[in-house]
């Protein structure tokens, strides 16, 4: 059996440096950490996780709650989070809330009972007070995509209102006056903030808000076509639609095709998230970029620092950017 002493000898470092590297201590120089992990890989050394936990009072695991496991948004978020966690020789345990209050609450309790060292929570349903209570119980907790003033230091979130403003402002700047908006579930703070950004952009262009141009949809794959059909039926003068995520935008592509409308010509579309499909549809989708990789990396680094009681700096809020492609036409006609 390979021992920690043999790892230290091959890496030409002390045994304590090997131990600190394995346990993710920030005091280890990156060059030494890399030598340790190279030696571990070469020798095939496997630390005794039970002994590590007893010695350090840590499980070397982080729990993560996400909305679902099959989303173009949550997949990259989990990937980038886990990459950083694993680079610090920790493991990520992931569970999903599936848009259910009971499942979200049960998932948090499950992770707590697993004895994880820290939590990363992307909760859509638990209340602010409930999340504050979680932080009281487990201070090493990061809340994603929610801004809760009482625990602001634990929150990493996107400026969703600014993202909605960017998308709508761009559409209006291209000469469109009849701009629809298909939201996500309005029970979600993301949706409400992005809708507020849509309204702010209309106000900037002195265009009155028309509630008939807005319809509540869903961020996932359920029943979006029905909402899109209803919006286009009741407001056929609409020439552009701000879709609050790319799932919705791609459904607009499908409905437009069924109706003989050309995207980027008869009907313009802007999405949100800028997921991997945006460049693979034709015309390529203009979308608001959600910095998912940055959010996942920040979440991982922050929770690991919290576990070790190390001060950490977070950019708050994260800022979206508009990725301009081919799905918005330039219009020059005067509105009716």
C-alpha positions as CSV (number, residue, x, y, z in Angstrom):
1,X,0.0,0.0,0.0
2,X,1.3,3.4,-1.0
3,X,1.9,5.7,2.0
4,X,1.9,9.5,2.4
5,X,5.6,9.3,3.1
6,X,6.3,7.9,-0.3
7,X,4.2,10.6,-1.9
8,X,6.2,13.2,0.0
9,X,9.5,11.7,-1.1
10,X,8.5,11.6,-4.8
11,X,7.2,15.2,-4.7
12,X,10.2,16.3,-2.7
13,X,8.0,18.0,-0.1
14,X,7.2,17.4,3.6
15,X,4.5,15.0,4.7
16,X,2.6,17.9,6.2
17,X,2.6,19.6,2.8
18,X,1.1,16.5,1.2
19,X,-1.6,16.4,4.0
20,X,-2.5,20.1,3.6
21,X,-2.6,19.7,-0.2
22,X,-5.0,16.7,0.1
23,X,-7.2,18.7,2.5
24,X,-7.3,21.7,0.2
25,X,-5.5,24.2,2.5
26,X,-4.9,27.5,0.8
27,X,-1.5,27.9,2.5
28,X,0.1,25.4,0.1
29,X,1.9,27.0,-2.8
30,X,0.4,26.1,-6.1
31,X,3.7,24.7,-7.4
32,X,3.9,22.3,-4.4
33,X,0.3,21.4,-4.7
34,X,0.8,20.4,-8.3
35,X,3.9,18.3,-7.4
36,X,1.9,16.5,-4.7
37,X,-1.0,15.7,-7.1
38,X,1.4,14.6,-9.8
39,X,3.0,12.2,-7.3
40,X,-0.3,10.9,-6.1
41,X,-1.4,10.2,-9.7
42,X,1.9,8.5,-10.6
43,X,1.9,6.3,-7.5
44,X,-1.8,5.6,-7.4
45,X,-2.1,6.8,-3.8
46,X,-5.6,6.8,-2.4
47,X,-6.1,8.8,0.8
48,X,-8.1,7.2,3.6
49,X,-11.2,9.4,3.5
50,X,-12.5,8.1,6.8
51,X,-9.2,8.8,8.6
52,X,-9.1,12.3,6.9
53,X,-12.5,13.1,8.2
54,X,-11.7,12.0,11.7
55,X,-8.4,14.0,11.7
56,X,-9.8,17.2,10.2
57,X,-13.5,17.1,11.4
58,X,-14.4,17.5,7.7
59,X,-15.9,15.3,5.1
60,X,-14.1,16.9,2.2
61,X,-17.5,17.2,0.4
62,X,-19.7,20.1,-0.6
63,X,-23.5,19.7,-1.2
64,X,-25.2,21.4,-4.1
65,X,-28.9,22.0,-4.7
66,X,-30.1,22.8,-8.3
67,X,-33.4,23.1,-9.9
68,X,-33.1,20.1,-12.2
69,X,-30.5,17.8,-13.6
70,X,-31.4,17.9,-17.3
71,X,-31.2,21.7,-18.1
72,X,-28.8,23.4,-20.5
73,X,-28.3,26.0,-17.7
74,X,-27.8,23.7,-14.6
75,X,-25.5,21.2,-16.5
76,X,-22.7,23.8,-17.1
77,X,-23.3,25.3,-13.7
78,X,-22.7,21.9,-12.0
79,X,-19.7,21.2,-14.3
80,X,-17.8,24.4,-13.6
81,X,-18.6,24.1,-9.8
82,X,-17.4,20.5,-9.6
83,X,-14.2,21.2,-11.6
84,X,-13.0,23.7,-8.9
85,X,-14.2,21.5,-6.0
86,X,-12.3,18.5,-7.4
87,X,-9.2,20.5,-8.1
88,X,-9.1,21.1,-4.3
89,X,-9.5,17.4,-3.7
90,X,-13.1,17.7,-2.5
91,X,-16.2,16.0,-3.9
92,X,-19.5,17.6,-4.9
93,X,-22.8,15.9,-3.9
94,X,-25.7,17.2,-6.1
95,X,-29.4,16.9,-5.6
96,X,-32.3,18.7,-7.3
97,X,-35.5,20.4,-6.1
98,X,-37.6,19.7,-9.3
99,X,-39.7,22.9,-8.7
100,X,-41.2,21.3,-5.5
101,X,-41.1,23.0,-2.1
102,X,-41.1,19.7,-0.3
103,X,-38.3,18.3,-2.5
104,X,-36.1,21.5,-2.1
105,X,-36.5,21.4,1.7
106,X,-35.9,17.6,1.8
107,X,-32.8,18.0,-0.4
108,X,-31.3,20.6,1.9
109,X,-31.9,18.4,4.9
110,X,-30.4,15.4,3.1
111,X,-27.2,17.3,2.4
112,X,-27.0,18.6,6.0
113,X,-27.4,15.0,7.3
114,X,-24.6,13.9,5.0
115,X,-22.3,16.0,7.0
116,X,-21.1,18.1,4.0
117,X,-18.6,20.9,4.9
118,X,-20.5,23.5,2.9
119,X,-23.5,24.1,0.8
120,X,-24.2,25.7,-2.6
121,X,-27.9,26.3,-3.1
122,X,-29.8,27.4,-6.2
123,X,-33.3,27.6,-4.7
124,X,-36.3,28.9,-6.5
125,X,-38.9,28.1,-3.9
126,X,-37.5,28.3,-0.4
127,X,-38.2,31.7,1.2
128,X,-35.6,34.2,2.1
129,X,-36.2,33.5,5.8
130,X,-35.7,29.7,5.2
131,X,-32.4,30.3,3.4
132,X,-31.3,32.7,6.2
133,X,-32.0,29.9,8.6
134,X,-29.9,27.5,6.6
135,X,-27.0,30.0,6.7
136,X,-27.5,30.2,10.5
137,X,-27.1,26.4,10.7
138,X,-24.4,26.1,8.1
139,X,-22.4,29.4,7.8
140,X,-20.4,27.9,4.9
141,X,-23.3,28.3,2.5
142,X,-23.4,30.1,-0.8
143,X,-26.8,31.1,-2.2
144,X,-26.9,31.3,-6.0
145,X,-28.9,33.7,-8.2
146,X,-30.7,35.3,-5.2
147,X,-30.0,38.6,-3.5
148,X,-31.0,38.4,0.2
149,X,-29.8,41.6,1.9
150,X,-29.6,40.0,5.4
151,X,-27.0,37.4,4.1
152,X,-25.6,39.4,1.2
153,X,-22.1,38.1,1.9
154,X,-23.3,34.6,1.1
155,X,-25.0,35.5,-2.2
156,X,-23.7,35.3,-5.7
157,X,-26.2,36.6,-8.2
158,X,-26.7,37.9,-11.7
159,X,-28.2,41.4,-12.4
160,X,-31.2,39.9,-14.2
161,X,-33.0,43.3,-14.5
162,X,-30.0,44.6,-16.4
163,X,-30.1,41.6,-18.6
164,X,-33.8,42.1,-19.5
165,X,-33.0,45.8,-20.2
166,X,-30.1,44.9,-22.5
167,X,-32.2,42.5,-24.6
168,X,-35.1,44.8,-24.9
169,X,-33.0,47.9,-25.5
170,X,-31.2,46.2,-28.3
171,X,-34.5,45.2,-30.0
172,X,-35.9,48.7,-29.7
173,X,-32.6,50.2,-31.0
174,X,-33.1,48.2,-34.2
175,X,-36.3,50.1,-34.9
176,X,-38.9,47.7,-33.4
177,X,-41.9,49.3,-31.6
178,X,-44.2,46.3,-31.0
179,X,-42.0,44.1,-28.8
180,X,-43.5,41.1,-26.9
181,X,-42.0,39.4,-23.9
182,X,-42.4,35.7,-22.9
183,X,-41.4,35.3,-19.3
184,X,-40.4,32.3,-17.3
185,X,-42.5,31.3,-14.3
186,X,-43.3,34.6,-12.5
187,X,-43.0,32.8,-9.2
188,X,-39.2,33.0,-9.9
189,X,-37.3,36.1,-9.0
190,X,-35.3,35.8,-12.3
191,X,-38.4,36.2,-14.3
192,X,-39.7,39.2,-12.4
193,X,-36.4,41.0,-12.6
194,X,-36.0,40.4,-16.3
195,X,-39.6,41.6,-16.9
196,X,-38.7,44.8,-15.0
197,X,-35.7,45.2,-17.3
198,X,-38.0,44.9,-20.3
199,X,-40.3,47.6,-18.9
200,X,-37.3,49.9,-18.1
201,X,-36.1,49.7,-21.7
202,X,-39.6,50.5,-23.0
203,X,-39.7,53.5,-20.7
204,X,-36.2,54.6,-22.0
205,X,-37.7,54.7,-25.6
206,X,-40.9,56.4,-24.4
207,X,-43.0,53.4,-25.4
208,X,-46.0,52.6,-23.2
209,X,-46.0,49.2,-21.5
210,X,-48.7,47.0,-23.1
211,X,-49.8,44.0,-20.9
212,X,-51.2,42.2,-24.0
213,X,-47.6,42.0,-25.3
214,X,-46.5,40.0,-22.2
215,X,-47.3,36.4,-21.5
216,X,-46.1,34.1,-18.7
217,X,-44.3,31.0,-20.0
218,X,-41.9,28.5,-18.5
219,X,-38.1,28.2,-18.4
220,X,-38.3,24.4,-19.0
221,X,-39.7,22.4,-21.9
222,X,-43.4,22.3,-20.8
223,X,-46.2,23.8,-22.8
224,X,-44.2,26.7,-24.3
225,X,-45.7,26.5,-27.8
226,X,-49.2,27.1,-26.4
227,X,-48.1,30.3,-24.8
228,X,-46.3,31.5,-27.9
229,X,-49.3,30.7,-30.1
230,X,-51.6,32.7,-27.7
231,X,-49.3,35.7,-27.7
232,X,-49.0,35.9,-31.5
233,X,-52.8,35.3,-31.9
234,X,-53.7,38.2,-29.6
235,X,-51.0,40.6,-30.8
236,X,-50.2,39.9,-34.5
237,X,-48.6,43.3,-34.9
238,X,-45.6,42.2,-32.7
239,X,-42.4,42.2,-34.8
240,X,-40.0,41.1,-32.1
241,X,-40.0,39.0,-28.9
242,X,-37.7,39.1,-25.9
243,X,-37.6,35.5,-24.6
244,X,-36.5,35.1,-21.0
245,X,-34.4,32.1,-21.8
246,X,-33.1,30.2,-24.8
247,X,-35.5,27.3,-24.4
248,X,-38.4,29.7,-25.0
249,X,-36.6,31.4,-27.9
250,X,-36.1,28.1,-29.7
251,X,-39.7,27.3,-29.2
252,X,-40.5,30.6,-30.9
253,X,-38.4,29.4,-33.8
254,X,-40.6,26.3,-34.1
255,X,-43.9,28.2,-33.9
256,X,-42.6,30.7,-36.4
257,X,-41.8,28.0,-38.9
258,X,-45.3,26.5,-38.5
259,X,-46.8,29.9,-39.3
260,X,-44.5,30.6,-42.3
261,X,-42.6,33.4,-40.5
262,X,-38.9,33.8,-41.1
263,X,-36.9,34.5,-37.9
264,X,-34.7,37.5,-38.4
265,X,-37.0,38.9,-41.1
266,X,-40.7,38.6,-40.3
267,X,-40.1,38.0,-36.6
268,X,-37.1,39.0,-34.5
269,X,-36.1,37.1,-31.4
270,X,-33.6,37.6,-28.5
271,X,-33.0,34.9,-25.9
272,X,-31.3,34.8,-22.5
273,X,-28.6,32.5,-21.2
274,X,-26.6,32.1,-24.4
275,X,-26.5,28.4,-24.0
276,X,-24.6,26.1,-26.5
277,X,-27.5,25.8,-28.9
278,X,-27.5,29.6,-29.7
279,X,-24.9,29.2,-32.4
280,X,-26.3,26.0,-33.9
281,X,-29.7,27.2,-35.0
282,X,-30.3,29.3,-38.1
283,X,-30.4,32.2,-38.0
284,X,-28.0,32.2,-35.1
285,X,-29.7,33.4,-31.9
286,X,-28.9,36.8,-30.4
287,X,-28.9,36.1,-26.7
288,X,-28.0,37.7,-23.3
289,X,-25.0,35.8,-21.9
290,X,-25.3,34.5,-18.4
291,X,-21.8,34.0,-17.1
292,X,-22.5,30.5,-15.8
293,X,-18.9,29.4,-15.7
294,X,-18.0,32.4,-13.6
295,X,-20.9,31.8,-11.2
296,X,-19.9,28.2,-10.7
297,X,-16.3,28.9,-10.2
298,X,-17.0,31.7,-7.7
299,X,-19.5,29.5,-5.8
300,X,-16.9,26.8,-5.5
301,X,-14.0,29.0,-4.5
302,X,-16.2,30.9,-2.0
303,X,-17.6,27.9,-0.2
304,X,-14.2,26.3,0.1
305,X,-12.9,29.6,1.5
306,X,-15.8,29.7,4.0
307,X,-15.1,26.1,5.1
308,X,-11.6,27.2,6.0
309,X,-12.8,30.5,7.5
310,X,-10.7,32.5,4.9
311,X,-12.0,36.0,3.8
312,X,-13.2,35.9,0.2
313,X,-14.0,38.5,-2.4
314,X,-17.1,38.1,-4.7
315,X,-18.1,40.2,-7.6
316,X,-21.7,41.3,-6.8
317,X,-23.7,41.3,-8.9
318,X,-22.4,39.4,-11.9
319,X,-23.1,41.3,-15.1
320,X,-24.7,39.9,-18.2
321,X,-23.7,40.9,-21.7
322,X,-25.5,40.9,-25.0
323,X,-24.2,38.5,-27.7
324,X,-25.4,39.9,-31.1
325,X,-26.0,37.4,-33.9
326,X,-28.5,37.1,-36.7
327,X,-32.0,36.8,-35.2
328,X,-33.0,40.5,-35.1
329,X,-33.9,42.4,-38.2
330,X,-33.4,46.1,-38.6
331,X,-36.7,47.9,-39.1
332,X,-37.1,51.4,-40.5
333,X,-40.9,51.8,-41.0
334,X,-42.9,54.2,-38.9
335,X,-45.2,52.6,-36.3
336,X,-48.9,52.7,-36.8
